[in-house]
Amino acid sequence: HQLKDGQKLTSSSSSTNASYFVSTKDGDLSAFIDDGPPQMYLQLKDFSKTASRCINTGNSTGRLRCGPTKAQFLITFSLYRSSPKTVRKTANHFIRLESDGRLMVYDWNTNENEWMSSDLGNPYSDACLYPLKCGRFVVCKDGQCSCPITFKGEDKYFKHLDPQLPDKGCEEVGSVPSCKKPNDGSLVDFGNYSYFAYVDPSAPAGNIVTLNACREACLNHCSCHAVFFNSQNGSTPGNCYLFDQVFSIRVEPLYNQAYTSRAFVKVSSLSISQPQPPMSESQGEGEQHRNNKYAKSIIGIAVGSLAVAVFVAGTIMFLVKRKREEEDDEEEDELDQLPGMMPRRFSYEELKTATGDFQMILGQGGFGAVFRGVLSDGIQVAVKRLDNKGQGTKEFVAEVQTIGRIHHMNLVRLVGFCATKSHRLLVYEYLSNGSLDRWIFHENDNPILDWKTRMNIIIGMAKGLCYLHEECCQKIAHLDIKPQNILLDESFNAKVSDFGLSKLIRRDESQVFTTMRGTRGYLAPEWLSAAISERADVYSFGVVVMEIVCGRKNLDPSQPEESRHLLKLLQLSAQENQLLELVDMVNEEKSHYGEDAMRVMRIAMWCLQNDHNKRPPMSQVVKALEGTIELDGHIELDPFYATERRSSSQTQSGSETQSDTQSLLLSGS
């Protein structure tokens, strides 16, 4: 079958009651979500001339390598979720439009006698590419879903439809702007969010090239619900996008594109309380007489009561204001008395200037956004603007003092901080290669890291954690070790970052009780009891090592059900002596470094034991990685799967514990 210009191929409706279609025009293949005015989310230029031919790379992970070819494709659509094998007789390779909007390429692997699949137009497996990955009005970041927050860090405008299912969408808090009340709406700045429809060259309003004009256009159109504006480096002219429907919102720019983006959402003005109806007039002269009789006494009582109330309220306000001023003075005194060896204290205006009014966003986390900046002396920095939730000034100062005292080549250096009544910011050294997750999950155009580089990163992580656990005056448990918190410099040296959830533990304490903190997929089993030690970091380190070696996330909902948990695959592969099948390497590299990769996986298993007492200290891990000690003994590998959908803005928890504990030889494969 051939899809001609102007024709549409529509998918079945998914559980979200939205459908998708693909069409061709002038040789380009485009995919749209069809709900209201269609919005494009994928475009393949000159598709009819250079269709993608995908072949199996020999990698057991199931990924395909795609390249140009003149082969003709069969395009079908998913209606009954039938197996690709039902169309084998039609073509050796074909494309299917799935009910969730993915364009999947299926290629018959004659060696394995099975179909291999890959996302077409999404070579880096960007989960946030698809319009309803997280539902309507939801921010998608690395496949995780959250309601949007404003540029000022406010989260009062949206709430989850179901807090237990964050990917089901968000809804406005309060009334929704509509054309029935065209003047009942104003635009709120939601900061540097991006949008999938930027891929559509015809989507921008062609005659609007400035941000102010773009906002004005939305306010003048009652059906406009949101404004997105992007430009190169924040300059004019730019592109204005006006939408009456908003689906999943992005944090990161579209891959292979560089731009500055801004988002505004129209919200209803606060409802004005209706005045109480006036009291009715007298029904007769007698009732009017009685009303007049008591009028003066009622007025006198009311005036006297009002005077007392004003006096009491004024006294309370005065006392509260004086108490706050005293607390602010105490906090400012504490900030001023920081030791001279502590990091530099910046003013808010200094950092606002250094970041260009917080325009160049590097990333978004649970506690705030990180921006790139340049100080007055030309030094590049990363500025983390905290959202003012949770920590008080004293706790913030204590954290700055803790981080400011530690120095190690595998820990991100704190350059300075800013602490005022309304702003808290941390200034770190800028690391040009960003966070580890950008390099190991194949979600962007970064090249695959070779094995020597990955080993250097793993050893650097281990040394950084060893310093925190064993070489400081007090043990420091990081408690949020994950790829997003491992930063890489220009030489791919690893540095542990983001100590916002860290916990100090005295040397004479084996465990401490604390509230659950961390990130789903990296939590150690002992969090269920809330009694933790620095060995919780050892478990998280083991998870990250497995992700580096295998090139995939521990918890990956995009994988088939049986492959979603990496640690479960590790357990099964270890039982069957098939560890090498999990390693993310081409066959040639496996022949040189396969044994070393399996040795590192066995060290990761050592760290992943459920009993925290059986996990090694990080100093032993470093020696094992460097080959100065031999692995000897048994481990009990019973991977802990954090799968419960209980979460806050940063902490998540849950478990699905396997009952059969496997005893595996460390020296085995």
N, C-alpha and C positions, 0 to 999 in steps of 0.2 A: 504494500500500500504506500502511496506517496501523499504527503501532506503538502498541499498547494498553498500559494500566497492567498491570504484572506480566510483560509479555513482554520477552524479551531478544533483541538482535541481536548476534551474535558475529562477530568478525573471524577471518580465517585466522591460524594460528600463524605467527609470524615466525621468523627464524633464532635468536632467543633462546629458543625453545620456550615462549613465553608468549603467551597470547591476551588479547583485550580484548572487552568487550561494552558496549553502551549499553542503557539501560532508561528508562522513564518512570514517574513516580509523582506524582500530584496536579498534573500539568501540567509538572513539572520533568523535564528531560532530563539524565541522569547517565551518565558514562563510568567504567568500572572496568577494572583489570587483574585477570585471572582466573587466579591462581596461588596455590593455598592459599585462605585466606579472602580474598574479593575486597577490593580497596582502591580507593576512589574517587579520581580525580585531576582530574575536571572536572565541574562542575554548572552548568547553564543554568536559572535560575529562570524559572518561568512561560513555558517554551519554547513550549507549544502555543498560548499567547495572543499572544506577541510573538516569533515566529520572526525570525531575522535575514535580511533581504533584502540581498544584496551586489551592488553595481554597480561597473563599471569606472570609475576616476577619470580615465582618460586618461593616467595615468602609465605610462611604458614599463617600469617595474620589475615590473609584474605584480601589484601589491598591489590589494586591493579595499577599498572603503569600505562598511561594513556598518551597517545601521540597522533599527529595528523595522518589521515588516510583518505582515500577516495571511495572507500567502501560505502555501500548503501545500507542504511539502518531501517529496521522495522520499528516503528513507534507504536506502542500499544498503551493501554491504560489499566489501572488497577480498579476492578469493579468488585470482584469476589475474593480478592487477596489470594488468587490462585498461584500455584508454584510456577516458576519460570520454566520448569521442565515440560509443561503442557504445550509450549510453543517451540520446542526444540526442532521440530521438523521444518519450521518456517524459516529460521535463520540461525546461524552460528553465533551471532551477536545481535543484540537488540536493545532498545531503550524503552523503559516503562515509566509512565507518570504515575507516581504513587499517590495514595489518598492524602498524605501529609505534605504534598508539594514537591517531594524529591524527584529529580530525574535520575533514575538508576540505569546504569549500563550493565547488561548481563553478557558475559562472554563464556563460551563453552570451553572448559579445560579438558582436553582430550587425555592428558596424562592422569589426572585425578578422576576423570569421568564425572564431573560435576560443574555446576554453574558458579562462576566467580562474579562478584558485583563491585561496583564503585559508583560514587556520586558523580554525575556529569555536571560540569561547571562548578564543582566544589572540590577542587583537588586537595585542599587542606582540611577537609572535614570540619568546616566552620558550622557548628550546630546552630549558631544565631543567624545564619543566612536566610532561614525559612520564616515566613511571616507569622506563623502561629506556633513556633517552637515554645513560646512562653505565654501564648494567649494575647489578648488585647490589652494595650496600655501597660505592658510589662517590660522591664528592662532585662535583656539577655546578656550575660557575661560568662563566657566559657561554658555555655550550656546551663548555667544557673539562673534562676528567675527571681526577680524582686520588683516591688512596686517603685515607680520613679520618685526621686527626691529632687527638690529644687536646687538651684545654684547656691542657695544659702544653707542647704542641708536640711530643709524642712520636709517632713514626710506626712503632712496633714491633709494632702489633697487626694490621695488614692489609698485604697486598702484592698487586700486580696479578696477575691470572691470566696475562696476557701483557704484559710491559712495553712491547712494541712496539705493542700495541693497547689503550691505556688505557680505551677505552669498552667493553671486553668484561667488565669487572667486577673486583672485588677479593675476596680470600678471607682468612679468618682465618689468622694465623700460629700454628701449633700446633693443639691439639685444640679441638673445637667443643663448647660446652655442650649437654647433651641431658637428656631426662627419665630416661635410664638412670642418670645421676649427678646427681640434683636439687640436691645441695648443693655441687656442683663448679662454682661460678660466682660472679663478683662484678661489680658495675657500675663501668665506667670512664667518667669525665666527658669527653665529646668537645666540650664548649663550645656555641657559639651556632649550631649547625646547625638547619636547618628541614626540613620534609617536605611533599611534595605533598598528602598525605592530610588536611592541615588544612582542605581545602576541604569535607570531609564533616562536616556538623553532627552526625551520629549516631555518628561514630567515637570521640570521647572516652569514657572510662570515667566515667559520669555522677556516681557517688558519690565520686569522688576529685578533690579540688580543690587539694591542696598538693603541692609537689615531693617532699617526704620520703615522703608516703603513696604517691605514684606509683612511686617507686623501690622501696619496700617491696613493693608489689603485684607488680612484675615479679620480684623475688627470690623471692616465694612461689609463682610460677607457673613450672614448669619449662620450659614451651614458649615463654615470653616471651624474646625475643632482644634487644629494644631498647626504650628509653623515650624518648618525645619529650614535652616539656611546654612549653606556651606560655601567656602571660598578658599583660595590658596593663601595659607599663612595669615588668615584673618583680613585680607585686603579686599578692596572693592575693584571691579564688580564681582558679585557672587551669584549663587543660584538660590532662588526662592521656591519652596515647596509648600503648598497649601493642601491640607487633607481634612476631609470630614470623618474619615475612619482612620484609626491608628492601631496597628497591630504590634508585633514585637519590636521593641526599640533596642538599638545597639549601643554598646559602650565604645567598642573599638571601631575604627574606620573599616570600610570594605577592604579586603585584601588587595594588595598591589596598587592602592590609591593613597594619596597624601592630601589631606585637606583639614581645615578647621571647621567644626560643625557647632551649631547652636540650636536648641529646641525651646519652643514656647508652647504652652497649652492654655487654651481658653477655659476659664473656670467661671462659675456664676458668682455674682456679687452676693455678699451676705444678705440674707433676707432681713427686711426691716420689720420690726415688731409692729403689729397693728395696734393702734390705740384702743383703749377700752371704750365701748359705746357710752354716750352721755346718759346720765340718769334721767328718768322721765320726770316731767313737770307734775305738779300737784293735780290730783284727780278732782280736787274740790277745794273750796276756801278753807274748810276745817283742817284738811291735811296740810295746806300751805301754811296755816297759822302755826301748827305744831312744828313744822320744819323750821320756820323762822325763830321759834322759841328756843330751839336747841342749837341754832346755827353758830351763835357767838361762842357758846361754851365749847362746841366741837372745834371751832377754829382756834380757840385759845389753847386747848389741849394739844392740838396738832402742832401749833407753832412751838409750844414748850418742848414737846417730844422731839421735834426736828432739831431744836437748838441743842438738846442733850446729845442726840445722835451725832450731830456734826462735831461736837466737842470730843466725844469718845473716839470717833473715827479719826479725827485729826491727831489726837494723842497717840493712837495706835500707829498711824502712818509715820509719825515723827520717830517713835521708838524703833519701828522696823527699819526705817531709812538709816537711823544712827547705827543700828546693829550691823547692817550691811556695809556701811562705810567703814566701821571698825574691822570687820572681817576682810574687806578689800585691802585696808591698810596693812593688816597682818600678813596677808598673802603677798602684797607688794614688798613688804619688808623681807619676807622669806626669799623672794626672788632676788632682791638686791643683795642678800647676804650669801648667795651661792659662792663657793670657793673659786679662787682665781683660775684654777686649773680646769674648771668646767667649760663646756662648749659655749660659744659666743651667743649672746642674747641679741636677737634682731628685733627691730620695730616692725609692726605690721606693714607700714608704708614701704619699708625697704624690700620686703618680700613681695609685695604687690607690684612694685616696679620691676623687681628681678624676674618675675614670671610673666610680665606683660599683662597684668590684670588677670592672672590665672587662665590664660588662653590655651597653652600647649599642654594638654592632659596626657600623662603617661599611663595612667591606669586608675581603676576605681576599686576600692575595697570596702569591707564592712564598716570601717570606722571613718572613711573619708576618701577623698581623691588625692592623687599624686600628680604634681605638675613639674615640668622642666623649667629651669630658670638659670639665669646668669647673674652672678653678683657683680658689684661695682668694680671689683678687681679682675673680672673676666673669668672667674672660676665657675664652671658649670655645676649645678646642684639639682637635686630632686627634692621638691618641697611637698610634704604631706600635710594637707589641711584637715584637721580632725573635726568631727561634726558636733563637738560639745556635748555628746551624750555619755553619761556614765561617770567619767572622771571629774573630780574636783581639782582645783588648782594645786592643792597640797599633794594629791596623788600624782598629778602630772609632773610636778617638780621632782618627786621621789623617783619617777621613772626616768626623767632626764638625768638625774644624778647617777642612777644605776648604769644607764647606757653610756654616759659620759666617762665613766671610770674604766670601762673595759676597752681594750685595744688588741686586735688580732687581725692578721692579714686575711682571715676567712670570715670576718664579721664586718658588716657595712659600717663605715665610720659616720658618727653623728657630728656634723659640722656646727650646728647651732639649733636654736629654738626661738619661738615667739610665744609669749603668754601674756594676754591682756584679759580684761573682763569679758570680752566677747569673742576672742580669737585664740586658738591654740594651734601652732604649727611646728613641725619638726623638719629640720633641714639636713639632708643626708648627702654624702658624696654621690655624684652622678656616675652610673655605670652604663656604658654605651650599648652593651648587648642585652640589656633588659633582664627579664625574669626567665627562669629555666623553662617554664611551661611553653614559652614561645618556640623552643628549639626541639622539644622531644615528642610532641603530640601531633606533628605533621598538620597543623591547622593554618599555616601561612606559607609564604614563599621562602622561608629560611631553609638553607641546605641541611641535610641530615648530618648530625655530628658523628665523626668517626669514633672508633672505640677508645683510642688513646685520650681524646678530648673528654669523652664521657667518664673514663676512669679518673682523670684529673679532677673533674667536677665532684665525683663521689667522694674521693679522698679529701678534697677541700671542705665539703660539707661535714665530713666526719671530724676533721680537725677543729673546725669552728665549734661544733657541739662539744667536743672533748674539752676545749678551753672553758666553755660555759659551765660544764658539769663538774670539772675536776681541778681547774687552775685558778678559780676566783676565790675571794675571801668567803663568800657564800655561794652555794650551788645555785645556778640560775637555770630553771626549767623554762624552755622557750614556749612550749605547749601549742604551737601552731606551725609545725614544720610541714611544708608542702611546696611544690614547685614554684608557685607564685611568690613565695617568700625566700627563694634562693636567687640572688642576682648574680650576673656575670659581667666581668670587666672585659676590656678589649682583647685580652688574651684567654678568655673563657675560664678565668679563675673564679671559683664559687665563693660567694659571701652571703652568710645568713643575715636576713633583715627582718624588720617588723617585730619589735618586742612588745607590742601593745597588750599581749595576753600573758606575758612572762610572769613567773612566780619565783620569789626568792625563798630558798630552803636552807636552814642552818645546817652546818656540817654535822651536828649531833642528831639531826632529824633524819629518819629513814623515809618517812612519808608525811604528807600534809593533807589536810582536808580543804577542799576549795570547790567553788561552783564549776560546773562543766563548761569547758571552753575548747575551742578548736574548730576543725572543719570536717564535715562528713567525709568518710573514706579514709581518714588518717588518724582516727581516734583509737587509743589503746583500750583494751577490754576493761581495765581497772577503773575507767571513768564511771562505770555503772555503780561503783561503791563510793565515788567522790574522793577516795583516798589515793593520792597519786605521788609519784616521785619523778626524778629526772629520767627514769627508765621509760616514761610515756613518750619522751622524745626519741628514744631508741627504736620503739615500735614504729613511730611515724617515719623515722629515717629509713627503716626497712621497706616501708611502702613506697617511698620516693625512689629508692634504689631499684625496686622492681619496675617502676614506671619508666625509669631511665633505660634500663636494660631491654624492656619489652616494647618501648615506644608507644605506650597507650596508657589511659587512665585506669586507676584501680576500679573505680565504679563508672561504667560507661553505658548509659541507657540506650545509646544508639546501636549497641551490639545485640546479637540474638540473645535470647533469655539465658541460654546455657553458657554464654561467654561474657556476661556483663560484669562478673566479679573476677578481677585478675588474680586475687589471692586464692580463690577457689580453683582456678585453672592451674595455679602453681602447685596446689596440693595434689591435684589429679596427675599433673605431669611428673611430679616427683615420685608418685607411686608407680608410674609406668616407665620410669627412667627416660622421660622424653623432655627434659628441661630445655634442650637446645631448640626445640620447636617453638618455644616462646620468645626466643631472642630476636630482636629487631635488627637483623643484618642481612645483607645480600649473601648469596652462597659463597662467593669468593672470600668475603671478610670472615664468614663463619669458619672457613678452613684454617684461618690464621689465629683467630681470637676466640673461637667457640669454647674451648676449654677454660679460658680465663673468664669468659662471661658466665659459665656455669659455676665456677668457683665463687664469683661475686654473688650469684643468686643464692648459693648455700650460706654465704655470710648474711644475706638479707633474711633468710629463714631463721638463722640464729637470733636475729633481732626481733622476729615476728612471733615469738613464743607467747602464749597467753599468760603464763606465769611470769610476772615482771622480774622475779628473783632469778629466773633462768636466763634472762637476756644479759648479754655482756655489757660491761661499761664501755664507753666510747673509746677509751684508750686502747682496749683490747681490739675493738673493731678497726681502729687505725692500723694497728700492727698486723692484723689479719689481711687487710686490704693491701698493705705494702709487702706482704709475704714474709714478715720476720717471725711469725709464729704459724704453726701448723694447726689446721682444724682437726680436732680430735674429740670424739664423744658423740652423744646423741642429742637430738632436739625433738621436742614434742610440737609438731606443727598442727595447730588447730586454728586456722585463720578466723579472725573476728570481723564480721561484716556489719558495718554501721549502715543500716538501711531504713531506719525509722524516719518518718517525715516530720520530726519535731525539730523546729529550728527557730532561732532569732535572727537578727541581722548578721551575726557572725558565728554564733555557736550552734552546733547541730549534734544530735546524739541518737543512739539507737543501736540495736544489735540483732544479729541473726546467727546464733552460735551453733556450729556443727557439733554433733554428739560424738562422732568417731574420731578419736585422737590418734594420729599416726606418728609412730616413732621412726624417725629417719636418720640414717647415718650421715653425719656431716661430710664424710669423705665419699659418699656415694653420689650418684647422678640421677 
